[in-house]
């Protein structure tokens, strides 16, 4: 599956290079910061796997849609949206590194250091916010250039706007939970997973491909539901990899969710057990903890069988995904890609 996605990434990158090269000409006329900004957005975007954009390609092909410029544009817009969200996410999470390289806002912080700016950290944050915002605007500029029938174009523009706002609202929820001691329920966390990750990672690209192929409302809705389930599995696996994965493979520091006080299912299940609850309160949300505290949390997770509980939930979701795939009015051969996507999601290591 990933071999096809490498080819899709090449096409998306080729389009983004041309699109951003044109933007650079115009941005240079505004001020001296435009050239650097465009180079940073392109460099940042090119480092990702571009799975979301690839899913637009694959879903379009699955429904017999020719891979034309509209498919490439829609895919590129989604990848630009993803990059912008990550640029802002790094600021909110105070992450200095992503994919083994300095985050964008931290690069600006270092610029501030070199120029002896007062409050160079705040300068970096502010500049990073601006770059992320511009990325959002460019996302919708790309979509505005679609040459599909107006009904398709309008549907995609509305879909992207709606899902983008959902992600923003879910991000607010995530931040609130990180600061708050309010008691939360499993449904609260699943809702967060759904709108912060699942829908825009899987529902949006899969349904976008079906929209471009002018599929029925039933098929589009079915793909949205399938995407939600795939996305929930994706996030649960992501949480697990953040605790037990290999940093060299994931590119994410082990235990960072603990330091940031992220309210995950692992967190919820740990705190449901009264044993060591007070000790856990001192660990979660504490950026100063080290490997010893992280190892302690890992041992508690194993002791209380939490990995097994998560695995059982993933297995339930797997059954739901298989049912949604089965109900789609497409051939077994076309469904094979969705089966493969489900398997990839279940077995991924990064």
C-alpha positions in Angstrom: 0.0 0.0 0.0 2.7 2.4 1.0 4.4 2.0 -2.4 1.4 3.7 -4.1 1.5 6.4 -1.5 5.1 7.2 -2.4 4.0 7.9 -5.9 1.1 10.0 -4.8 3.4 12.0 -2.6 5.6 12.8 -5.5 2.6 14.2 -7.4 1.4 16.2 -4.4 4.9 17.7 -3.8 5.3 18.6 -7.5 2.0 20.5 -7.4 2.9 22.2 -4.1 6.3 23.3 -5.4 4.7 25.0 -8.4 1.9 26.5 -6.4 4.2 27.8 -3.7 6.8 29.1 -6.2 4.1 31.3 -7.7 3.1 32.5 -4.2 6.7 33.3 -3.4 6.7 35.8 -6.3 3.7 37.6 -4.8 4.8 37.3 -1.2 8.2 38.8 -1.9 6.4 42.0 -3.0 4.8 42.2 0.4 7.9 42.0 2.6 11.2 40.3 3.1 9.7 37.5 5.2 7.7 36.0 2.3 10.5 34.0 0.8 11.5 32.3 4.1 7.9 31.5 4.9 7.2 29.8 1.6 10.4 27.8 1.9 9.6 26.7 5.4 6.0 25.6 4.5 7.3 23.6 1.6 10.1 22.0 3.6 7.8 21.2 6.5 5.1 19.7 4.3 7.6 17.6 2.4 8.8 15.8 5.5 5.5 14.2 6.2 4.3 10.8 4.8 1.3 12.6 3.1 -1.0 9.7 3.9 -4.1 11.9 4.0 -3.4 13.3 0.5 -2.7 9.7 -0.7 -6.1 8.6 0.6 -7.8 11.2 -1.6 -6.0 9.7 -4.6 -6.9 6.2 -3.6 -10.5 6.9 -2.8 -10.9 8.7 -6.1 -9.4 5.7 -8.0 -11.5 3.3 -6.1 -14.7 4.9 -7.5 -13.3 5.1 -11.0 -12.3 8.8 -11.0 -9.4 9.7 -13.2 -6.5 11.2 -11.4 -6.6 14.7 -12.7 -5.5 18.1 -11.5 -8.6 18.4 -9.3 -7.6 15.3 -7.4 -4.1 16.5 -7.0 -5.3 20.0 -5.8 -7.7 18.5 -3.3 -4.9 16.2 -1.9 -2.4 19.1 -1.8 -4.9 21.3 0.0 -5.4 18.6 2.7 -1.6 18.2 3.2 -1.2 22.0 3.5 -4.1 21.9 6.1 -2.3 19.1 8.0 1.0 21.0 8.0 -0.7 24.2 9.3 -2.4 22.3 12.1 0.9 20.7 13.1 2.7 24.0 13.1 0.1 25.4 15.6 0.1 22.1 17.5 3.9 22.3 18.2 3.4 25.8 19.6 0.6 24.7 22.0 2.5 21.6 23.1 5.8 23.4 23.3 7.5 20.8 21.2 11.0 21.9 20.0 11.5 19.0 17.6 9.3 17.2 15.1 10.5 14.4 12.8 13.9 14.8 14.4 14.2 18.5 13.3 13.6 21.8 15.0 9.9 22.9 14.9 9.0 25.9 12.9 8.2 28.2 15.8 11.4 27.2 17.5 13.4 28.2 14.4 11.9 31.6 14.7 12.7 31.7 18.4 16.4 31.0 17.4 16.1 33.9 14.9 15.1 36.1 17.8 18.0 34.9 19.8 20.5 35.7 17.0 19.0 39.2 16.7 18.9 39.7 20.5 15.2 40.3 20.5 13.5 40.7 23.8 11.2 37.7 24.5 12.5 35.7 21.6 10.4 32.7 22.7 7.2 34.8 22.4 8.5 36.1 19.1 8.9 32.5 17.9 5.4 31.6 19.0 3.8 34.6 17.3 5.7 34.1 14.0 4.7 30.4 14.1 1.1 31.3 14.5 1.3 33.6 11.5 2.9 30.9 9.3 0.2 28.4 10.4 -2.6 30.9 9.6 -1.2 31.6 6.2 -1.0 27.9 5.5 -4.8 27.7 6.3 -5.5 30.5 3.9 -3.4 28.9 1.1 -5.3 25.6 1.7 -8.6 27.3 0.7 -7.0 29.2 -2.1 -6.0 25.9 -3.6 -9.6 24.5 -3.2 -11.0 27.7 -4.8 -9.0 26.9 -8.0 -10.8 23.5 -8.5 -12.4 23.3 -12.0 -15.0 20.7 -11.0 -18.7 21.4 -11.4 -19.7 24.2 -8.9 -21.8 21.7 -6.8 -18.8 19.5 -6.2 -16.5 22.5 -5.5 -19.0 24.0 -3.1 -19.4 20.7 -1.3 -15.7 20.2 -0.9 -15.1 23.8 0.3 -17.9 23.4 2.9 -16.6 20.0 4.0 -13.1 21.3 4.5 -14.3 24.4 6.4 -16.5 22.3 8.6 -13.9 19.7 9.5 -11.2 22.4 10.1 -13.5 24.1 12.6 -14.1 20.7 14.3 -10.4 20.1 14.7 -9.9 23.6 16.2 -12.7 23.1 18.7 -11.4 19.6 19.6 -7.9 21.2 20.1 -9.4 23.6 22.6 -10.9 20.6 24.4 -7.5 18.9 24.5 -5.9 22.0 25.9 -8.6 22.4 28.5 -8.3 18.8 29.6 -4.5 19.3 29.9 -4.9 22.1 32.4 -8.1 21.0 34.2 -8.6 18.5 37.0 -12.2 18.0 36.0 -13.3 14.4 36.0 -13.7 13.1 32.5 -15.5 10.1 31.1 -14.5 7.7 28.3 -17.0 9.3 25.9 -15.3 12.6 26.4 -12.0 11.2 25.3 -13.5 9.3 22.4 -15.2 12.5 21.2 -11.8 14.3 21.4 -10.2 11.5 19.4 -13.0 11.7 16.8 -12.9 15.4 16.1 -9.3 16.2 16.6 -7.9 13.2 14.7 -10.2 10.6 13.2 -12.5 12.7 11.0 -9.9 14.9 9.3 -7.3 12.0 9.0 -9.6 9.5 7.4 -13.2 10.6 6.9 -12.2 13.8 5.1 -9.9 12.3 2.5 -11.9 9.2 1.9 -15.1 11.2 1.5 -13.3 13.8 -0.6 -12.4 11.2 -3.1 -16.0 10.0 -3.3 -17.2 13.6 -3.7 -14.7 14.1 -6.6 -16.0 10.9 -8.2 -19.6 12.2 -7.8 -20.7 9.3 -5.7 -24.0 9.1 -3.9 -24.7 10.7 -0.5 -25.0 7.1 1.0 -21.5 6.2 -0.1 -20.0 9.5 1.1 -21.8 9.0 4.5 -20.6 5.4 4.7 -17.0 6.5 4.1 -17.3 9.1 6.8 -18.4 6.5 9.3 -15.6 4.1 8.2 -13.1 7.0 8.5 -14.3 7.7 12.1 -13.6 4.1 13.1 -10.3 3.9 11.4 -9.3 7.2 13.0 -10.2 6.0 16.5 -8.0 2.9 16.0 -5.3 5.2 14.6 -5.4 7.4 17.7 -5.4 4.6 20.2 -2.4 3.1 18.4 -0.8 6.5 18.5 -1.3 6.7 22.3 0.3 3.3 22.7 3.3 4.1 20.5 3.8 7.3 22.5 4.2 5.2 25.6 5.8 2.0 24.3 7.1 2.8 20.8 10.6 3.3 19.5 11.6 6.9 19.5 13.9 6.3 16.5 10.9 5.0 14.5 8.1 7.3 15.8 10.1 10.5 15.9 8.3 11.4 19.1 9.8 11.4 22.6 8.4 8.5 24.7 6.3 9.8 27.5 5.7 13.3 26.1 1.9 12.7 26.5 2.5 12.1 30.2 4.6 15.3 30.6 1.9 17.3 28.8 -0.9 15.7 30.9 -2.8 14.5 27.9 -6.1 12.9 28.7 -5.9 9.6 26.8 -7.7 6.3 27.4 -4.4 5.1 29.1 -4.7 8.1 31.5 -8.4 7.5 32.2 -7.9 3.8 32.9 -4.9 4.4 35.1 -6.8 6.9 37.3 -9.8 4.6 37.6 -7.7 2.5 39.9 -7.3 4.2 43.3 -3.9 2.7 43.8 -1.0 5.2 43.3 -3.5 7.9 42.2 -1.8 10.6 44.2 1.5 9.6 42.8 0.2 9.7 39.3 -1.2 13.2 39.9 2.4 14.4 40.5 3.6 12.8 37.4 1.0 13.7 34.7 1.3 17.2 33.5 4.8 17.7 35.0 7.3 18.6 32.2 10.2 17.9 34.6 9.7 14.2 34.9 12.3 11.8 33.5 12.7 8.2 32.4 12.2 6.9 36.0 8.7 8.3 36.3 7.8 7.3 32.7 9.0 3.7 33.5 6.8 3.8 36.6 3.7 4.7 34.5 4.6 2.0 32.0 4.8 -0.6 34.7 1.4 0.5 36.2 -0.2 0.2 32.7 1.1 -3.4 32.4 0.2 -4.3 36.0 -3.5 -3.2 35.6 -3.9 -4.8 32.2 -4.6 -1.5 30.5 -3.0 -2.5 27.2 -5.3 -5.5 27.1 -8.4 -3.2 27.6 -7.2 -0.9 24.8 -6.6 -3.9 22.6 -10.2 -5.1 23.2 -11.6 -1.7 22.2 -9.5 -1.8 19.0 -10.8 -5.2 18.2 -14.4 -4.0 18.6 -13.7 -1.1 16.3 -12.1 -3.5 13.8 -15.3 -5.4 13.5 -17.2 -2.1 13.0 -14.8 -1.1 10.2 -15.2 -4.5 8.5 -19.0 -4.1 8.6 -18.8 -0.6 7.0 -16.5 -1.9 4.3 -18.8 -4.8 3.6 -21.8 -2.5 3.2 -20.2 -0.3 0.5 -21.7 -0.9 -2.9 -18.4 -1.6 -4.6 -16.6 -4.7 -5.9 -14.6 -7.0 -3.7 -11.5 -6.0 -5.6 -12.0 -2.3 -4.8 -12.8 -3.1 -1.2 -9.4 -4.8 -0.9 -7.7 -1.4 -0.5 -9.9 -0.5 2.4 -9.1 -4.0 4.0 -5.4 -3.2 3.5 -5.8 0.2 5.0 -7.5 -1.3 8.1 -4.6 -3.9 8.5 -2.0 -1.2 8.1 -3.7 0.9 10.8 -3.8 -2.1 13.2 -0.1 -3.0 12.7 1.6 0.3 12.3 4.7 1.1 14.3 5.0 4.8 13.6 
